[in-house]
Amino acid sequence: MVFITGATGHLGGLLLDGVLKTTPAEKIAILARDKDKAGRIASKGVTVKIDNYDDYDSLVTAFTGIDKLYFVSGNEMEKG
């Protein structure tokens, strides 16, 4: 399973498009924070996991079973 973070953004979206050229959609999952933005990706047959980087336990679950990770960092600043 290939897992991509940041796939709803510009760079992550380009990466996802490239991976979809060589990997079947059912072998790809993404981590998204925005359910609405992730909808267009889910329509391609990619597994969408809605989550955020603040919930450690849910991230452990989301990353379980992943063979390859493409981690595209976000620009979210530390919460004060």
Secondary structure in CASP SS format (residue, H / E / C, confidence):
PFRMAT SS
TARGET T0000
AUTHOR 0000-0000-0000
METHOD secondary structure of the structure
MODEL  1
M C 1.00
V E 1.00
F E 1.00
I E 1.00
T E 1.00
G C 1.00
A C 1.00
T C 1.00
G C 1.00
H H 1.00
L H 1.00
G H 1.00
G H 1.00
L H 1.00
L H 1.00
L H 1.00
D H 1.00
G H 1.00
V H 1.00
L H 1.00
K C 1.00
T C 1.00
T C 1.00
P C 1.00
A H 1.00
E H 1.00
K H 1.00
I E 1.00
A E 1.00
I E 1.00
L E 1.00
A E 1.00
R C 1.00
D C 1.00
K H 1.00
D H 1.00
K H 1.00
A H 1.00
G H 1.00
R H 1.00
I H 1.00
A H 1.00
S C 1.00
K C 1.00
G C 1.00
V C 1.00
T E 1.00
V E 1.00
K E 1.00
I E 1.00
D C 1.00
N C 1.00
Y C 1.00
D C 1.00
D C 1.00
Y H 1.00
D H 1.00
S H 1.00
L H 1.00
V H 1.00
T H 1.00
A H 1.00
F H 1.00
T C 1.00
G C 1.00
I C 1.00
D C 1.00
K E 1.00
L E 1.00
Y E 1.00
F C 1.00
V C 1.00
S C 1.00
G C 1.00
N C 1.00
E C 1.00
M C 1.00
E C 1.00
K C 1.00
G C 1.00
END
